[in-house]
Amino acid sequence: MSYHWNWSIFFEPNPTGGGSYLDMLLSGLLLTIETALCAWIIALVLGSIVGVLRTLPSTLANAIGFAYVEFFRNMPLLVQLFLWFFVLPELLPRAAGLWLKQLPHAPFYTAAIGIGLFMSARVAEQLRAGIGSLPRGQKQAATALGLTTAQVYAYVLLPIAYRIILPPLTSEFLATIKNTAVAITIGLLELTGQARSMQEFSFQVFEAYAAATLMYLLINIVVVAAMRLIERRVAIPGTIAGK
């Protein structure tokens, strides 16, 4: 039995009443971008805090950072999303659990926070490596000038470390975008979820997933191009990127 290709399916109305099948995919694309951006902000903020903790001259700070990274990095993302979405409401007091279950757009918030926490552990390790690669003399010179530990990190170490780790951070951002597809398991109709809905309604499975693949590729190309421009602009002279 041969497959019947129908590329005009994208312009046919979908059964949900939300326009055409193309509109359905575009709405999923928009939700993917929103989820990825929110998750990346969480990952960058928390990852920076934990990354700094892992480089401080404090045993307690290092232990906290280590425990955080190992917990979120070593547990599969799918399991974490299930824990936050299905298990957490049952562990909280009844009123708080009911509030979480009835929260509007709960899959979106769960996906953004869950993916953000998962990726923050990876960002923390990237930042720790970036700070660790800096010459010790920079920190010593800043301390000799009378700067506090917070000022040393804010004005000396972090600005340089972020510029060094920009390429791996780009990879982590791309991974964050792709990880949003896992949120289909908790009911978030992002791009992958809408593609699956399209193939279930129309039975045009190849067209649906081909379009979703193309959209993912376009997002990634835009991100890579933008990050390369930023990388060239902030590159440190003397490094490979700064030549």
N, C-alpha and C positions, 0 to 999 in steps of 0.2 A: 504493500500500500504506500503510495507516494505522498509526500507532504505537500499541502496546498499553500503556497506562499501568497501573502496578501499584504503588501506594504501600505495599501490605502486604509488599513485598519486603524491607523493612528488618527484619522480624520472622521471616523465613525463615532456616534455618541456612545458613551459608556453607560451601563445600567444603573450606576449610582446617581445619575442626574447631575453630575458635575462637569458637563461639557463632553469633549471628545476624549479618546484614550490618550492622546498627546497631552491634553490638559491634566489628566490623571498622573502621567509620568512627571510632568513639570511640577505639579504640586508636591510629589514625592521628592523631587530634586531640591526644591526649596526647603523642605523639612530636613533633608539630609544636611544641607549647608548650615541651617540654623542649629541643628543638633551638634554638628562638628565644631562650629565656632564657639558655642557655649561650653562644650566639653574641653576645647583647647584652652580657653581662658582659665577654667578651673585647673587644668593640668599644668599650665604655665605658672600660675600663682602658687599653688600648693607644691608643685615640683621645685620651684625656686626656694621656697621656705625649707623644705626637707633637704634639698641639696646643700644649702648653707649649713643646716644643722649637722650634716655629715662631714663637714670640713672644719667645724669649730673645735678649738682645743678644750673640749669638755666631754668627759666620758658619758655623762647622762645624755647630752645632746646627740652624741654619736649613736647611743643605744636607741634613742627614740627614732632617729632617722633610719637606722638599720631595720628596726622592727616594722616601721611603716613601709619601707621599700620591699622587704621580703614578703609581707602580707599581701600587698596589692600586686606585686610582680609575679608571684609564684602561684596565684590562683587564677584559673581560666576566666576570661572576661564573661563568658556565658554564665558560669556559675555565680559570679558576682552580681550580674543583673538579676538572676533568679532570686538571690538572697535579698537584694534591696527591694524587689518588686513583690515577691510572694511571702518571704519569711519575715522580714522586718516588721510589717504591720501586725503579725501575729505575736511578736515578742514584746511589742510596746503595750502600755496600758490600753484598755478597751477604747476609750475616747480618742486617744491619739491614733490608734490603729484604724478606727473607722474613718477618721479624718483623712488619713493617707489613702485609704481605699476609695474614698469618694472625691479625692482631689481631681479637679478638671485637668485634662492633659497629663495624667500621671505617667503614662509611658514615656512622654517627652522628657519630663523632669528626671525620671529614673535613668533614662538612657544618657542624658547629658551629664548628670552627676556621676553615674556609674562608670561611664567611659572616661570622664575627666579624672576620677580617682585612679583608675587603672593606668592611664597614660601618665599621670603625675609621677608615679614611681619611676618610669622610664626617663622622664625629664629630669628628675632628681639625680639619677645616675649620670646623665649627660653633663649636667652642671657640675657635679662633683668631679668628674674627670676633667672638665674644662678648667676649674679652679686649681686642681692638682697639677695641671700641666704648666701653670704659670711659674716663673722663676721665684724662688723664695725671697730674693732680694727686694721684690716689689712690696711685699707685705712688711718686710723689716724696715724698709725705707719709710713707708707710710706710718708705721708705728713710731719710728724715730722722730718724725715730724710732729708727734703729739696727737695723732688721730686716734679716736676710740675704735674699738673693734667694729662697731656698726658703721662708722665712717670709712674705715678701711675697705669694707665690703661694698658699701654704696658708691664710693668715689673712685676706687682703684681696681678691686678684684672683679666685681660683677660686670662693669662695663666692658672689660677686656674679655672675660670668660664668655659672655653672651656672643660676642663677635666671633670668637673662635669656634663655638659649637653651633653656629647658625646652620651649616649644612646638615648635621645630624638632626637638628631640630626640625628642619624641613621634612626629613624623612618621617619623623614622629608625627608631624601634622598630617602628612599624607596617610599614615597609618590610622590616625584618628578618624579621618574621613571614611576610610574603608571599614573601620570597626563599627560605624553606625549601622551597617547592614545586619549586625548581630541583634540589634534592637527589634527586628521583626519578630523575634521569639517572645517578646512581651507586649506585642500588639501595636508597635509603632509603625505606621504606614509611611515609611520613608521610601527612597527610590526603589530599593529591592522589594519592599512590601507591595508597592504599587505595581511593579512589574509582575509580581506573582499574581496579584489580583487581576491584572489585565489578561494574563494567559489563562486564568481560570474562567474568566467571563467569555473570552473570545476563542480560546483554544489555539491561539497563534503564539506558541511558546517561543519560537526562535525570533520572531519579530520583537516581542516584548523584551526579552533579555538582551538582544542585540542593541536595542535602543538604550537600555539601562547601562550596558557596557560602554557605549559611546559617550553617554553623559558623564559617567565616572571618569573616563579618559580626559574629557574636556575640562572637568574640574581640576584634575591633577596637573594637566598642562598649564592651566592658568596659575595655579599655586606655585609650581616650579619656576615658571617665568618670573612671577612677582618676587619670589624669594631670591632668585639669582640677581635681580636688579638691586634688591636690598643688600645682598651679600657684597656686591661690587662697591656699593656706596659706603659701606661701613667697614670694608676690609682693612686689616692692619697692614701697613707697609712692611715688606720683608717676608710675609707669609706667601704661600702658593697663590691664594686667592687675591692677594694684594699686589702681585707683580704687574 
